[in-house]
Amino acid sequence: MKKLIVLLMASLFGWHTASAQTSADFNVDSLEYILPDFSIGTVYFHNGDRSQALLNINTFDNAIRFIDQNKDTLIVKNEDEVKAVYVKNRYFAKWQRRYVELVNPTNDTSIGIMRYINAIRKANVGAYGMASETSSVSNISHMNDVTGSTYKLKNKAAYDLTYHEDYCICKGTKIYLANTKGFQKIYPKLKAQIPVFVKENNIDFKDLESIKKLYKFCISNQ
């Protein structure tokens, strides 16, 4: 299985995704990182190098954080050169500044999940026309801009936050949205059966467990 996942990680480039699930009502602190805690993991780089550290993946800027010998939490300087991450038996492929977790890999196919938080600054106009931040949704210490650059906030600011989980289906270098058409493209021999299965089983493409049900059907009948 490790060989399969490594092959999938190496081929996850040039594909299409879109938001499958979003939520504006969530616990920011619990979702600031993809993993529940910092754990020993391996970072793979495009030049073939690899590095181990106590690490996690931040959902605000989708960058790796690691803990150094002084127990300081730092960001990886050469983030743009990262290819994939393996930590606690979980595999994440890097794609356009975001990390996609490969789940339920079977043969040469896999489901992918991309988790991230979008933030839009929010400020109400108060007395004397000054911006008021009294209705802050959450105070956060760092943020990424539209170019992907990361910076620290000098002052506490208010943001409208939305949590996203994007689901996709992949086979080799082919990656598509986790929907009926996407599954049909990955499993062309089941083109006629997939819509029937989706309808009869009320497959919800916004729900990962429901997607797994369709995925299992395709694997068993391809």
ABEGO torsion letter per residue (X at the ends): XAAAAAAAAAABBGBBBBBABBBABBBAAAAABABABBBBBBBBBAAGBBBBBBBBBBAAAGBBBBBBAAGBBBBBAAAAABABBBBGGBBBBBBGGBBBBBBGBBEABBBBBBBBBBBBBBBBBBBGGBBBAAABABBBABBBBAAGBBBBBABBBBBBBBBBBBBBBBBEABBBBBBAAAAAAABAAAAAAAAAAAAAAGBBAABAAAAAAAAAAAAAAX
